[in-house]
Amino acid sequence: MKIPELLIPAGNREKMHTAILYGADAVYVGIAGLSLRSQSAEMLLADLASGIKDAHAQGVKVYGAVNTFARNTDLDLMRQIIPEVKAVGLDALIVSDPGMVRLLGDLAPRIPLHLSTQANTTNTDAVRFWQDQGVRRIVLARELNLKEISEIAAAVPEMELEIFVHGAMCVAYSGRCYLSAFRNRRSANQGDCSQPCRWEYLLHESTRPTEPLVLEEDERYSYLLSSRDLCLIEYLPEILASGVVSLKIEGRMKSSYYVAMVTRTYRQALDTLIRHTANYRSKPEWLDELGKISNRGYTTGFAFSEEKINETSPDIKYIQTHEPAGTILEYDATRKIILLDVRNRLTAGDELELILPESTVKIDSLTMLDFNGNRLATAHGGNKVYFPWEGRAPVGAMIRKAIRPKAEDN
Ligand code: SF4
């Protein structure tokens, strides 16, 4: 059985490092000004060059997203930066616009093209069409089920197919949606969705604006439009059998903690599948670990769906049991001490865990120290603190903390 690559979002250099540390086979990054994500999740080509060098040194591929719905000005920008794009050594470019496909085919024919899911490829003839245009790989539409994916893979075996296995889902078809632009002047079609489908809505009668009509889905709010998040970790054998070559994780805008947890968990599952193909079983702890990152309840999306509808989450707001405590900046093996860059408020007594690529280890928060070795009762985001530690602690590894129930907060 050929194991597909694990493809992880990397919105910046830090997330790229995190993805590589925790087991990515490949990462995808937005190229500034041309990807369907806002600037905070894009990289300048100068930064990208050093990131690609590091990634390649560890056998990890880097794909650059230029998947905007291109206007003429975008194509002009692409023409201008193409010498730099060629020079940085990307392993592929992710595109969605036919004009961009044509332009890159002419000006950068040696860079493989991957067709973005934004192109909404949903059938075998569409795959053949893009094959004729020189596309090497297609990220199929999220709306396909595994049976349809298998049929396409069998009919066009020479085309590489990639699918999303984890992350946020739209209630709009493949993200073609104006809700965010309309409500917030942030367009999903330019990669800047503010996710208003996940806001809480009330129904008002116009003459009584202070008396909302409550649509009771739970005791607090109605989430009429919001999809649960995709999670297919329990179905990796079925996905592999479908013939896809790449498993993609959504979330270039998400945190390094999300990148660490999702990468590590899917890496462990895929490695287990390689070693124990015949008697492979999904482990409950993998789902448990994915429950420790912010999520809206999980769904298998369209993977097994015949009805072609997405599952919303009327009963679930964001769920989060843990949050990042910080990232390891340094491990002094002589003094046996970790230097932590704190992300969220820490209090002595918090439940802390070091997330190693292969395991999770408890850290005693009562041993938190300042630069001079004095015990600390609290630390805040941006502080640098120390913990005595013996053992492995790679730079960039994350420490997480259990979120205390509200009543215990002070
Ligand atoms: S508002 Fe919701 S449905 Fe529309 S693009 Fe954003 S996430 Fe998707």
Boltz pocket constraint, residues with backbone or C-beta under 6 A from the ligand:
constraints:
  - pocket:
      binder: B
      contacts: [[A, 169], [A, 170], [A, 171], [A, 172], [A, 175], [A, 176], [A, 177], [A, 178], [A, 179], [A, 180], [A, 188], [A, 193], [A, 194], [A, 195], [A, 196], [A, 197], [A, 198]]
      max_distance: 6.0
